[in-house]
């Protein structure tokens, strides 16, 4: 698995468009999802790299993964 950490733009609901260090991830082996994860404050965010919109968020990483299984 290739880990890619770099600064990306993300639209965090409470903050707005912000540039943060994030890590590109693969969810359940699905290559069609082009997403990255970032922890901002106390929350984990998973966002679409192309649209910069948050797909899932939560206080615990496992809760975010449960949300992503439904996407």
C-alpha positions, 0 to 999 in steps of 0.5 A, a space after each residue: 500500500 502506497 502512503 501519500 501525505 501532502 497538503 490538500 484543500 478540503 471544505 470543512 463544514 465549520 471552518 470552510 475551505 482549508 489546506 491541510 496535510 492529509 493522507 490518501 486512503 483506499 476504502 475496502 479495496 475500492 479504487 473508484 473512491 478517490 478519498 483522503 483522511 485528515 484529523 482536524 481538531 477532535 474530528 476525523 474527516 474523509 473527503 473526496 480529493 477531486 471535489 474537496 467535499 467531506 464524505 464522512 466525519 466522526 470522533 472515532 476513526 472506526 465510526 468514520 469507517 462504518 459510514 464509508 462502508 455505506 458510500 
